[in-house]
Amino acid sequence: MDDRTSREPGPAGAPASPRPSRAKAPETTAVDGESVTYQLQKLATMAFLGWLGLLACLIPLLWLWSWELVRALALGLLVGLGASLLHRFNLKRKAAMAQRLRITPGRKGMQQLLHKIPTWLDFADTEKLEWLNDIILKSWPYYDLAISTMVKSQVEPLMAQYKPSGLIKRIYFQKLTFGNSPVRLEGIRVDKDDPSEVAVEVDFRWSGDANIVMGIDLPVGGTLTRLAPKVSDLAVSGTARVVLRPLLDTIPGFGAALVSLRKPPIVRFHLDFGKAFGGAASAGAIRLWLDDFLRTQIAEMLLWPSRIVIPLLDESVTGPLDDLYLRHKGVLRVDVIEARDLPKVDAIGSADSFVTVYTTAHVKEKTTVKKNSLHPKFGEKLWLMCQEPASQLLYIVVKDIDLVNVKQQSLLQLNVLKGASNVVKNSTLLGRAALPIKEFTQRPGEPHEMWVPLGTGDFAAAAGCGSGRGEVHLNITFWPFDQLKGHKSAARGAVIVTLFRCNNLVPMDRPVNQSDPMVVFKLNKESKKSSVVWKNLNPRWIGEHFDWFHVPMDSVLEATVYDFDRWSGNEVEGSVEIDITEEIARAPRGDVTKTWELEDVPTDWVDPSGKKEKSTITLRIQWIPYQELSR
């Protein structure tokens, strides 16, 4: 059978029928040129050999044999060999040149070819956005107003929530504007790893003439003791990550946008209390709290994996968007064993150190304070939840705490005052580090022991936090949720509460008939509270998670809804008690999403139609066992 004929399988039981193969179309690549050149070379060689054979046949017939002929043949042979060698050398040179032409030249290649780099060439992965900066410059007055309004509405409730009780009565913005200098977008990069989404990272920088004046009312003295610190020389830089998904064939082409910060932004500012009553001495304690609050709480509000999800189309078009919101995916146990070679910060040449670890800025775990030691022994286990283990970081911060801050000479900084250790937060940074959690997910359930070097650089710095500030000894273990089994027989575990919404709350603020609801959860003698939703009787929360570790299975979760009030005490909207054993631990997979009716509601709200509505709260509660965590 001809080699160009192949067999094509027929129906079951039928013999294969011959099928003529199709000639493969020649590929239009650079190899075709070399193949054609090789064929021409063979033809030329055959023609030359044929000509030599013809001449050899003519010699005896024409009696051309003589010494002149021999010399001519020898000379011709030498010339032919030289021409052949020159031809072969030329072929190799052309092949090498063709190979080099197939390579895309980089910066060094362009420098070698052109002896200079053209200004219009850019070899970086980051593209410049001057055209977009021009648009922002022209529209900045409108953006400034919108950004100032958004910052004020989001930061003021946070300051009211985290203000030190007993030291500050009220804190707010007297003036807030970011001036005439707009934010600059330094560059943009596109992540092409996931074809189901468009992920963009934007480097931004802002440094301008911001006019930010805060108002702080103290518990006593009224307007006479009011402080008005000014935030000046403000500069912010960082990298924002914007993910557009799911991709659709409907305008605008994607269903939602996810915005977050990949690393903590670099924030620089100067806090000036001016000539307020008591000067800098009386404002020292507030300065310490406010400086730490602005640098950490505000800067880390959107730190990955925290995010803002902006739906752009209805879920009937996009489908469920639950996977875009923050969700727990695993448990991280950090065993803080010891530290060594910590820097001296006390007057006596020692340190009173403690370690803080966190994966999100909102939930931080701390060790106890070890006094008077540069080589403290901790031996403590800290538990954290992981939301994005493939890309999330574990942050480690080591600080020193003292009775007196030698940098701020103020009696208000003595920790002998009631609650002053929490109010003043008189701590000094000793060192910090960040570790990618991905390293611990490759062998889940196995401990990873290491000495981590500490430095004082920013988390967002390209070189990391650095070193030279001692080391901390850690033993880190990661468990994904699918490895945690046996929750029905576990006596202890972790409880994760996700707050979704409340409905039909009682209007507590008269005469506007509104409420500012927030929820306080209490479990195992530990309380956690949600953010405040302003002026809403049917509030919704996004990304509000609360977790407790070492919880006995027979515990009871108390959820109380309050109407938040800045000036007076919070009023109860209703509450509910949830038995972990009966309602959660015995459920399939220990996971329950349910709407509970609130009890102890002060009054029943009656809508205009006269229908009575029950106040409710919707939660997702997960019970995570400890059986697999004991290793």
C-alpha positions in Angstrom: 0.0 0.0 0.0 1.2 3.5 -0.8 2.6 5.3 2.3 0.5 8.3 1.4 -2.7 6.3 2.1 -4.0 5.8 5.6 -6.9 3.9 7.1 -10.0 5.7 8.4 -12.0 3.7 11.0 -15.6 2.9 9.9 -18.6 1.9 11.9 -18.3 -0.8 14.6 -17.6 -4.1 13.0 -16.8 -2.6 9.6 -13.3 -2.7 8.1 -11.4 0.5 7.9 -11.6 2.3 4.6 -8.6 3.8 2.9 -8.4 7.5 3.0 -5.9 9.5 1.0 -3.8 11.7 3.2 -3.7 15.4 2.5 -0.4 17.0 1.8 0.7 19.2 4.6 0.7 22.8 3.6 4.1 24.4 3.8 4.5 26.6 6.9 5.5 30.2 6.2 8.4 30.4 8.5 12.0 31.3 8.2 12.9 27.5 7.9 11.3 27.5 4.4 14.0 29.8 3.2 16.8 27.6 4.5 15.1 24.5 2.9 15.0 26.2 -0.5 18.6 27.3 -0.3 19.6 23.7 0.6 17.8 22.3 -2.5 19.5 24.9 -4.8 22.8 24.0 -3.3 22.3 20.3 -4.1 21.3 21.2 -7.7 24.3 23.4 -8.2 26.6 20.6 -6.8 25.1 18.0 -9.1 25.4 20.3 -12.2 29.1 21.0 -11.3 29.9 17.3 -10.9 28.1 16.6 -14.2 30.2 19.2 -16.0 33.4 17.7 -14.6 32.3 14.3 -15.8 31.7 15.6 -19.2 35.1 17.2 -19.4 36.7 14.0 -18.2 35.0 12.1 -21.0 36.2 14.6 -23.6 39.9 14.4 -22.6 40.7 10.9 -24.1 38.5 11.6 -27.1 40.1 14.9 -28.1 43.6 14.0 -27.0 43.7 17.0 -24.7 46.0 15.4 -22.1 49.0 17.7 -21.3 50.8 19.2 -18.3 48.9 22.5 -19.0 45.7 20.7 -18.5 46.9 19.2 -15.3 47.9 22.5 -14.0 44.6 24.1 -15.1 42.6 21.3 -13.4 44.6 21.7 -10.1 44.1 25.5 -10.2 40.4 25.1 -10.9 40.1 22.6 -8.1 41.7 25.0 -5.7 39.5 27.8 -6.8 36.4 25.6 -6.6 37.2 24.5 -3.1 37.8 28.0 -2.0 34.6 29.2 -3.5 32.7 26.3 -1.8 34.2 27.1 1.6 33.3 30.7 1.1 29.8 29.7 0.2 29.4 27.5 3.2 30.8 30.2 5.5 28.3 32.7 4.0 25.4 30.3 4.6 26.3 29.8 8.3 26.7 33.6 8.7 23.2 34.1 7.1 21.7 31.4 9.3 23.1 32.9 12.5 21.9 36.4 11.4 18.4 35.0 10.7 18.4 33.4 14.2 19.4 36.7 15.8 16.7 38.5 13.9 14.0 36.1 15.3 14.9 37.2 18.8 13.1 40.2 20.3 15.9 42.6 21.4 15.8 43.9 25.0 17.3 47.1 26.4 20.9 45.8 25.9 20.1 44.5 22.4 18.7 47.9 21.3 21.7 49.6 22.8 24.0 47.4 20.9 22.1 47.8 17.6 21.3 51.5 17.7 24.0 52.7 20.1 21.2 54.5 22.1 17.7 53.8 23.4 14.9 55.7 21.7 12.8 57.8 24.0 9.6 56.2 22.7 10.6 52.7 23.8 9.6 51.4 27.2 10.7 47.9 28.4 9.0 48.1 31.8 5.9 46.0 32.7 4.3 49.1 34.1 2.7 51.6 31.6 2.5 55.3 32.3 -0.9 57.0 32.6 -0.2 60.7 31.8 -3.3 61.0 29.7 -5.4 59.8 32.7 -3.5 62.2 35.0 -4.4 65.1 32.7 -8.1 64.1 33.1 -7.8 63.9 36.9 -6.1 67.3 37.0 -9.0 69.0 35.2 -11.7 67.2 37.2 -9.9 67.3 40.6 -12.1 70.0 42.2 -15.1 67.6 41.8 -13.1 64.6 42.9 -11.8 66.5 45.9 -15.3 67.2 47.2 -16.5 63.7 46.6 -13.4 62.1 48.3 -13.6 64.5 51.2 -17.2 63.7 51.8 -16.6 59.9 51.6 -13.6 60.1 54.0 -15.5 62.1 56.5 -18.5 59.8 56.4 -16.4 56.7 56.9 -13.6 57.8 59.2 -15.6 59.8 61.7 -17.6 56.7 62.8 -14.4 54.8 63.1 -12.8 57.4 65.3 -16.0 57.5 67.5 -15.9 53.8 67.7 -12.2 53.4 68.6 -11.7 56.6 70.7 -10.2 56.0 74.1 -13.0 56.1 76.6 -12.5 58.6 79.5 -10.0 60.7 77.5 -12.0 61.9 74.5 -15.7 62.9 74.6 -16.0 63.7 70.9 -13.7 63.6 67.8 -14.6 64.9 64.4 -13.3 66.9 61.3 -13.6 70.6 61.5 -12.1 71.1 58.1 -11.4 68.5 55.4 -10.1 69.2 51.9 -7.2 67.8 49.9 -6.2 71.0 48.2 -5.4 71.8 44.6 -2.9 69.0 43.9 -4.6 65.9 42.5 -3.6 62.3 43.1 -1.2 61.0 40.5 -1.3 57.6 38.9 2.3 56.5 38.5 1.7 53.3 36.5 -0.6 50.5 35.7 0.0 46.7 35.3 -2.3 44.0 34.1 -2.3 40.6 35.6 -2.9 37.9 32.9 -2.9 34.8 35.1 -6.6 34.3 35.4 -8.5 34.4 32.1 -11.9 34.7 33.9 -11.2 38.2 35.2 -9.3 41.5 34.5 -6.9 42.3 37.3 -5.2 45.7 37.3 -2.7 47.1 39.7 -2.3 50.9 39.8 0.5 52.7 41.6 -0.7 56.0 43.1 0.9 58.9 44.9 -0.5 62.0 46.5 1.3 64.8 48.2 -0.4 68.2 48.3 -1.6 71.1 50.4 -4.3 69.3 52.4 -6.3 71.4 54.9 -7.3 68.9 57.6 -8.3 70.2 61.0 -9.7 67.9 63.6 -11.9 68.8 66.6 -11.4 67.0 69.9 -13.7 67.6 72.9 -12.4 66.5 76.2 -14.7 65.2 79.0 -14.4 68.4 81.0 -13.9 72.0 80.2 -16.2 72.3 77.2 -14.8 74.7 74.5 -12.0 75.9 76.8 -10.3 72.5 76.5 -11.2 71.7 72.9 -8.2 70.6 70.9 -7.8 71.4 67.2 -4.9 69.4 65.8 -3.9 70.0 62.2 -2.7 67.3 59.9 0.0 68.8 57.6 2.6 67.6 55.2 0.4 64.7 54.2 1.8 62.3 51.7 0.3 58.9 50.7 1.6 56.3 48.2 0.7 52.7 47.5 -0.6 50.2 45.0 -4.3 49.6 44.5 -5.6 46.4 43.0 -8.8 46.5 40.9 -10.4 43.2 39.8 -13.2 43.3 37.2 -15.3 40.1 37.2 -17.3 38.2 36.1 -16.6 39.0 32.4 -19.8 39.4 30.4 -20.9 40.1 26.9 -23.1 43.0 28.2 -21.9 46.6 28.5 -19.7 47.5 30.5 -18.3 44.0 30.0 -18.0 43.0 33.6 -20.5 42.6 36.5 -18.6 44.0 39.5 -15.4 45.7 40.6 -13.3 44.6 43.6 -11.0 47.3 45.0 -8.3 46.6 47.6 -4.7 47.5 48.6 -2.0 44.8 48.0 0.3 46.2 50.8 -0.1 48.8 53.5 0.2 52.2 51.9 3.1 54.5 53.0 1.6 57.4 54.9 3.6 60.4 56.0 2.2 63.4 57.9 2.8 65.9 60.7 0.4 66.3 63.6 0.4 69.8 65.1 -1.7 70.6 68.1 -0.8 74.3 68.0 -1.4 76.6 71.0 -4.4 74.7 72.4 -5.1 74.7 76.2 -2.1 73.1 77.8 -0.1 73.0 74.6 1.7 69.8 73.5 2.1 68.6 77.1 -1.6 68.1 77.8 -2.2 66.8 74.3 0.6 64.2 74.5 -1.7 61.2 75.4 -4.1 62.1 72.6 -1.3 62.6 70.2 -0.1 59.0 70.8 -3.5 57.5 70.1 -4.4 59.7 67.2 -1.0 59.2 65.5 -1.3 55.5 65.7 -4.9 55.5 64.6 -4.3 57.6 61.5 -1.2 55.6 60.5 -2.6 52.1 61.1 -6.4 51.9 61.3 -7.0 54.3 58.4 -4.1 53.2 56.2 -5.1 49.5 56.6 -8.8 49.9 56.0 -8.6 48.4 52.5 -5.5 46.2 53.1 -5.8 42.9 51.2 -7.8 40.7 51.8 -10.2 43.4 52.9 -11.9 44.9 49.9 -14.7 47.0 48.6 -17.1 45.2 46.1 -19.0 47.5 43.8 -21.7 45.6 41.9 -22.3 47.3 38.5 -25.1 45.1 37.1 -28.0 43.2 38.7 -27.3 39.7 40.0 -29.9 38.4 37.5 -27.3 39.3 34.8 -24.1 38.5 36.6 -25.2 35.6 38.7 -24.2 35.3 42.4 -21.3 37.5 43.5 -20.7 35.7 46.9 -17.2 34.6 45.8 -16.1 38.3 45.5 -16.8 39.1 49.2 -14.5 38.3 52.1 -14.8 34.6 53.2 -12.8 32.5 55.6 -10.9 29.6 54.0 -8.6 28.3 56.7 -7.1 28.6 60.1 -3.5 29.8 60.9 -1.9 29.0 64.3 1.2 31.0 65.1 3.3 29.7 68.0 5.3 32.6 69.3 8.2 30.8 71.0 10.8 33.5 71.8 12.8 36.5 70.5 16.4 37.4 70.6 18.8 40.3 70.1 16.0 42.9 70.4 17.2 46.6 70.5 17.5 48.4 73.8 14.9 51.1 74.3 14.6 51.6 78.0 16.7 53.8 80.1 18.1 50.7 81.9 19.1 49.1 78.6 16.3 46.6 78.3 12.8 46.2 76.7 9.3 45.2 77.8 8.2 43.5 74.6 5.1 41.9 73.1 4.3 40.5 69.7 1.3 41.3 67.5 0.3 39.1 64.6 -2.5 39.6 62.1 -3.7 38.7 58.6 -6.3 41.5 58.4 -6.1 44.9 59.9 -9.3 44.5 61.8 -8.4 41.4 63.8 -5.1 41.4 65.6 -3.8 38.9 68.2 -1.2 39.8 70.9 1.0 38.0 73.3 1.5 39.0 76.9 4.2 41.6 77.8 7.6 40.1 78.8 9.4 42.7 81.0 13.1 43.6 81.2 14.5 41.2 78.6 16.1 41.5 75.2 15.7 37.7 74.8 12.1 37.2 75.9 10.5 33.7 76.1 6.8 33.8 75.1 5.6 30.2 74.5 2.1 31.4 73.4 -0.2 30.2 70.7 -2.1 32.8 68.6 -5.0 31.9 66.2 -5.9 33.7 63.1 -8.4 33.2 60.2 -7.2 33.2 56.6 -9.3 34.5 53.7 -7.0 34.4 50.7 -4.1 32.0 51.7 -2.7 32.0 48.2 -1.9 35.7 48.2 -2.4 36.9 51.8 0.5 37.9 54.1 1.1 37.2 57.8 2.2 40.5 59.6 4.4 40.3 62.7 5.0 43.4 64.8 7.2 43.5 67.9 6.8 46.5 70.2 8.0 47.8 73.6 5.6 49.1 76.2 6.6 51.1 79.2 5.2 53.0 82.2 6.6 56.3 81.0 7.3 57.5 77.5 10.7 59.1 77.7 10.0 60.9 74.4 6.8 62.6 75.7 7.2 64.1 79.1 3.6 64.3 80.3 1.8 63.1 83.4 -1.0 61.8 81.1 1.3 59.2 79.8 1.7 57.4 83.2 0.1 54.0 83.1 -0.9 54.4 86.7 -4.0 56.2 85.6 -7.1 54.2 85.2 -7.2 52.5 81.8 -4.2 54.5 80.7 -2.4 51.4 79.2 -5.3 51.2 76.7 -5.8 54.9 76.3 -2.2 56.0 75.7 -0.9 53.0 73.9 2.6 54.0 75.0 4.5 51.7 72.7 7.6 51.8 70.6 8.2 49.8 67.5 11.1 47.3 67.9 10.8 45.6 64.6 8.4 44.0 62.1 8.2 41.5 59.3 5.7 40.0 56.7 5.5 36.4 55.5 3.5 35.0 52.6 1.0 32.5 53.9 1.3 30.6 50.6 4.5 29.0 52.0 2.6 27.3 54.7 -0.3 26.0 52.5 1.9 23.7 50.5 2.0 21.3 53.4 -1.2 21.9 55.3 -1.3 20.6 58.9 2.5 20.5 59.2 4.3 23.0 61.4 6.9 25.3 59.9 9.5 26.5 62.4 11.7 29.5 61.6 13.6 32.5 62.9 12.2 35.6 61.3 14.4 38.7 61.0 12.9 42.0 62.1 13.4 45.5 60.6 11.8 48.9 60.8 11.1 49.4 57.1 7.6 49.8 55.7 5.6 46.7 54.7 5.0 48.3 51.3 8.8 48.9 50.7 10.3 47.1 47.7 13.0 45.6 49.9 10.6 44.6 52.7 11.0 45.5 56.3 14.7 44.8 56.4 16.6 43.4 59.3 19.0 44.3 62.1 16.4 44.7 64.8 16.6 41.2 66.2 14.7 38.0 65.4 11.5 36.2 66.5 11.2 32.5 66.7 7.9 31.2 65.3 6.2 27.9 64.6 3.4 28.3 62.0 0.7 25.8 61.0 -2.0 26.2 58.4 -5.2 24.1 58.2 -7.8 24.6 55.4 -11.4 24.1 56.4 -11.8 20.9 54.4 -9.2 19.2 56.7 -11.1 19.9 59.9 -13.4 17.0 60.6 -15.3 15.5 63.5 -17.2 18.6 64.6 -20.0 16.6 66.2 -17.6 15.1 68.8 -15.3 18.1 69.4 -15.6 19.7 72.8 -14.0 23.0 71.7 -13.6 24.9 68.5 -13.8 28.2 66.7 -17.0 30.1 65.9 -17.2 32.3 62.9 -20.1 34.8 62.6 -20.9 36.6 59.4 -23.4 39.5 59.7 -25.6 40.0 56.7 -28.6 42.3 57.6 -31.3 43.4 59.9 -34.9 44.0 58.9 -37.8 46.1 60.4 -35.8 47.7 63.2 -37.6 50.1 65.5 -37.0 53.8 64.7 -35.3 55.1 67.8 -34.3 58.6 66.6 -37.4 60.9 66.8 -38.8 62.8 65.0 -36.9 61.6 61.9 -38.0 58.0 62.6 -34.6 56.5 61.8 -31.9 54.5 63.6 -28.2 54.1 63.3 -27.9 50.4 64.0 -24.8 48.4 65.1 -24.6 44.9 66.4 -22.6 43.7 69.4 -21.8 40.0 69.7 -20.8 38.4 73.0 -19.4 34.8 73.2 -17.1 33.1 75.7 -16.7 36.4 77.7 -15.4 38.2 74.6 -17.4 41.0 72.9 -17.1 42.2 69.3 -19.0 44.9 67.5 -19.9 45.7 64.0 -19.7 49.0 62.1 -22.5 51.5 62.2 -25.0 51.8 59.4 -26.4 55.3 59.4 -30.1 56.2 59.2 -31.4 52.8 58.1 -34.1 50.5 59.5 -33.1 47.7 57.2 -29.3 47.8 57.3 -27.0 45.6 55.2 -23.4 44.8 56.1 -20.8 43.6 53.7 -17.6 41.7 54.8 -18.4 41.8 58.5 -16.9 38.7 60.0 -16.2 37.9 63.7 -14.4 34.9 65.0 -13.7 33.4 68.4 -11.2 30.6 69.3 -11.2 28.1 72.2 -15.0 28.2 72.5 -16.7 25.4 74.5 -19.4 23.7 72.4 -22.0 24.4 75.1 -21.6 28.2 74.8 -24.3 30.7 73.9 -23.9 33.5 71.4 -25.6 36.8 72.3 -26.3 39.2 69.5 -27.7 42.6 70.5 -28.7 45.3 68.1 -28.1 48.9 69.3 -29.0 52.3 68.0 -25.7 54.1 68.0 -25.6 57.6 69.5 -22.6 59.9 69.7 -23.8 62.1 72.5 -25.8 59.7 74.7 -25.9 56.0 75.5 -26.7 53.5 72.9 -30.3 52.2 72.9 -31.2 48.5 72.6 -33.2 47.6 69.4 -33.5 43.9 70.3 -31.4 40.8 71.0 -31.2 37.1 70.5 -29.4 34.2 72.1 -28.2 31.3 70.0 -27.1 28.0 71.5 -24.0 26.7 69.7 -24.6 23.1 70.6 -28.3 22.9 69.7 -28.4 25.2 66.6 -24.9 25.1 65.1 -22.7 22.2 66.1 -25.4 19.6 65.3 -26.2 21.1 61.9 -24.8 19.5 58.7 -21.1 20.5 58.4 -21.6 22.9 61.4 -22.7 25.7 59.1 -26.0 27.6 59.5 -27.4 30.6 57.7 -30.6 31.7 59.3 -32.8 34.7 60.1 -33.6 35.0 63.8 -36.4 37.1 65.4 -35.1 39.7 67.8 -36.4 39.6 71.4 -36.8 42.4 74.0 -37.7 44.9 71.3 -38.8 48.1 73.1 -41.8 48.8 70.9 -43.5 47.2 67.9 -43.1 49.3 64.8 -46.4 49.7 62.9 -46.1 50.7 59.3 -48.8 53.1 57.7 -50.9 50.1 56.6 -51.2 49.0 60.2 -49.3 45.7 59.7 -46.9 44.8 62.6 -43.5 43.7 61.4 -41.1 41.6 63.5 -37.5 42.8 63.9 -35.1 40.2 62.6 -31.3 39.6 62.1 -29.7 37.4 59.5 -26.4 35.6 60.3 -24.2 32.9 59.1 -22.6 30.9 62.0 -19.9 28.3 61.5 -18.6 25.8 64.0 -14.9 24.8 63.3 -13.7 21.8 65.4 -10.4 21.5 67.2 -9.8 17.8 66.8 -7.5 18.3 63.9 -5.8 21.3 65.5 -4.3 19.4 68.4 -1.3 18.1 66.4 
